[in-house]
Amino acid sequence: WHTNRLPTAGKQAPPAHNSAIMSAPFHELEVTVVRNSLAAVAGYVVMVLVVFIGIGCAWMILGASGAFAGESQTPSSAWMVGNLGSGFLAAVAGGWAARRMGTSSTSVHMLMGLVLVLGVVSMLLSQGASVQTLDKPVAELRFMEAGAYAVQPNWYNWIIPIVGAVGVWAGGRQRPA
């Protein structure tokens, strides 16, 4: 028997490990994960804000008649190009914000994953969307009505998450000084 390892009366046994030293790396890892996750969410919020500004500007420039291809429910080429352009710029801004707020490029990768997953889910949900009939001319649509009325082509729905992920990557490439 090794009685010399047992605590003696009145004395405590030394701890098996120094908990302050052992928990420090885990605490740092926890802080890093939380900070990168919050940075990715903040980057997504930046993207949403910039997209809303871009869509609002496109609506003010094109109006209802310019946003649709004739009297169809399909968005016009000008609308889709403007939307993809503003979406790319929004993704660049979101990637930049995520990289700036995060501790590493992990925040950018998280945001890219979020953009791809949400984009694919949105695309899959839009596949079963029913076509609504409209009782007034396209030129008389308001902004919110137009959003509910528009039916985007399938290829366009697939390209949106790709443009978003590439924009996030471009915006988050370099660590800010």
C-alpha positions in Angstrom: 0.0 0.0 0.0 1.1 3.5 -0.8 0.0 5.3 2.3 2.3 8.3 1.6 -0.2 9.5 -1.1 -3.2 9.6 1.2 -3.9 12.9 3.0 -2.8 13.0 6.5 -5.0 14.3 9.3 -5.6 18.0 9.1 -4.1 18.3 5.6 -5.8 18.4 2.3 -4.6 16.4 -0.7 -3.2 18.5 -3.5 -5.5 18.9 -6.5 -5.0 16.4 -9.3 -4.5 19.3 -11.6 -4.4 23.1 -11.4 -8.0 24.0 -12.6 -7.0 27.6 -13.4 -4.3 26.4 -15.8 -6.4 23.6 -17.3 -9.5 25.7 -18.0 -7.7 28.7 -19.6 -7.4 27.1 -23.1 -11.0 25.9 -22.9 -12.2 29.4 -21.9 -10.2 31.0 -24.7 -11.7 28.5 -27.1 -15.2 29.2 -25.8 -14.7 32.9 -26.2 -13.3 32.5 -29.7 -16.3 30.3 -30.8 -18.8 32.7 -29.4 -17.0 35.8 -30.8 -16.7 34.2 -34.3 -20.4 33.1 -34.2 -21.6 36.6 -33.2 -19.3 38.1 -35.9 -21.0 35.8 -38.5 -24.4 36.8 -37.4 -23.4 40.5 -37.4 -22.0 40.1 -40.9 -25.4 38.6 -42.0 -27.2 41.6 -40.5 -24.9 43.9 -42.4 -25.8 41.9 -45.6 -29.5 42.2 -45.0 -29.3 46.0 -44.4 -27.2 46.6 -47.6 -29.5 44.3 -49.6 -32.6 46.3 -48.5 -30.9 49.5 -49.4 -29.9 48.1 -52.8 -33.3 46.8 -53.6 -34.9 50.1 -52.5 -32.6 52.0 -54.8 -33.3 49.6 -57.7 -37.1 50.0 -57.1 -36.7 53.8 -57.1 -34.7 53.7 -60.4 -36.7 51.1 -62.3 -40.1 51.3 -60.7 -42.7 48.6 -61.1 -42.8 48.6 -64.9 -38.9 48.3 -65.1 -38.7 45.6 -62.4 -40.8 43.1 -64.4 -40.4 41.8 -68.0 -43.5 43.3 -69.5 -46.7 42.2 -67.8 -45.2 38.8 -66.7 -44.4 37.8 -63.2 -40.8 37.3 -64.2 -38.3 40.0 -63.0 -36.7 42.0 -65.8 -33.0 41.4 -66.7 -32.2 44.9 -65.3 -33.8 44.0 -62.0 -32.0 40.6 -61.7 -28.6 42.2 -62.6 -29.1 45.0 -60.2 -30.2 42.6 -57.5 -27.2 40.3 -58.0 -24.9 43.3 -58.0 -26.3 44.7 -54.8 -26.3 41.2 -53.3 -22.7 40.8 -54.1 -21.8 44.2 -52.6 -23.9 43.3 -49.5 -22.0 40.0 -49.2 -18.6 41.7 -49.5 -19.7 44.2 -46.7 -20.9 41.3 -44.6 -17.7 39.3 -45.1 -15.7 42.4 -44.2 -17.7 43.0 -41.1 -17.5 39.3 -40.0 -13.7 39.3 -40.5 -13.3 42.6 -38.7 -15.3 41.5 -35.7 -14.2 37.8 -35.5 -11.0 36.5 -34.1 -10.0 34.6 -37.3 -11.2 33.7 -40.8 -13.5 31.1 -39.1 -16.1 33.9 -38.8 -16.0 34.4 -42.5 -16.4 30.6 -43.1 -19.3 30.5 -40.7 -21.0 33.4 -42.6 -20.3 31.6 -45.9 -22.0 28.5 -44.6 -24.9 30.5 -43.3 -25.4 32.2 -46.6 -25.2 28.9 -48.5 -27.5 27.0 -46.2 -30.1 29.8 -46.0 -29.9 30.4 -49.8 -30.4 26.7 -50.6 -33.3 26.5 -48.1 -34.9 29.6 -49.7 -34.4 28.2 -53.1 -36.0 24.9 -52.2 -39.0 26.6 -50.6 -39.5 28.8 -53.6 -39.7 25.7 -55.9 -43.2 24.9 -54.7 -44.5 28.5 -54.8 -47.9 29.0 -56.4 -48.3 31.6 -59.1 -50.6 34.4 -58.0 -52.9 36.1 -60.4 -53.0 39.8 -60.4 -56.0 42.0 -60.9 -54.2 45.1 -61.9 -51.3 46.1 -64.3 -47.7 45.5 -63.2 -47.0 49.2 -63.4 -49.5 49.9 -60.6 -47.8 47.4 -58.1 -46.3 48.7 -54.9 -43.0 47.5 -53.7 -44.4 44.9 -51.2 -47.0 43.7 -53.7 -44.3 43.2 -56.4 -42.2 41.0 -54.0 -45.2 38.7 -53.4 -46.1 38.7 -57.1 -42.6 38.0 -58.7 -41.6 34.5 -59.7 -37.9 34.2 -60.2 -36.4 31.8 -62.7 -34.9 28.6 -61.2 -31.4 29.4 -62.4 -31.5 32.7 -60.6 -32.5 31.1 -57.4 -29.5 28.8 -57.6 -27.1 31.6 -58.4 -28.1 33.9 -55.4 -26.4 31.7 -52.7 -23.3 31.3 -54.9 -22.9 35.0 -55.5 -23.5 35.6 -51.7 -20.8 33.0 -50.7 -18.3 34.4 -53.2 -19.0 38.0 -52.0 -18.5 37.0 -48.3 -15.2 35.3 -49.2 -14.1 38.4 -51.2 -15.0 40.7 -48.3 -13.4 38.6 -45.6 -10.1 37.6 -47.4 -7.7 39.8 -45.5 -7.5 40.5 -41.8 -8.0 44.2 -41.2 -5.0 46.2 -39.8 
